[in-house]
Structure formats: structure tokens, C-alpha cells
């Protein structure tokens, strides 16, 4: 007999999927805006490239710390933490660039 997840578990995964889809759309918009800014050249482009790199390093360290600390115990929690950490930065950049 096939076992199906409970409605609550399915809803949690569905919410995670929707949040991830929105994050992907926002990230694509930020990538486009950053590309346009960097194509302008000069100090603005240099600052944007430096900012982009530092944000990625910070996000990586934040995620690594959360995973290494043992606070994240399930695959769903790891995915949720990733969406949260990356999403915070993407939303900030979208607001700043848009």
C-alpha cells in the first residue's frame, strides 16, 4: 500500500516550493539589474561587483554556520534556511536596485 504524506507536511513542502519559485524570479530580476549597472563601468560597476562577491561570501558563511551548528536537522529545514538567507539579500538588492 502506498503511503502519502499528511496534508500539513504536503502544505509545508508546497509553501517551500512556492517561496523558492518567487526567490528564483526575484534573483533573475536582481541579476538583470546588476548586469545593467556593471555594464555602465567605472566606480559604480566596481562597487557593485565587490558588493556582489561579499554578499555571496557572507551568505555562504551564514549557511555553513547554521548547518554546522546542528540547528538545522532536516532537509526541509536546510532548504527553508537557504531560502531565508538568500532571500533576505535578494529582496534587499531588488529594493536597492529597483
Buried (B, 14 or more C-beta within 10 A) or exposed (E): EEEEEEEEEEEBEEEBEEBBEBBEEBBEBBEEBBEEBBEEEEEEBEEBEEEBEEBEEEBEEBBEEBBEEEEBEEEEBBBBBBBBBBBEBBBEBBEEBE
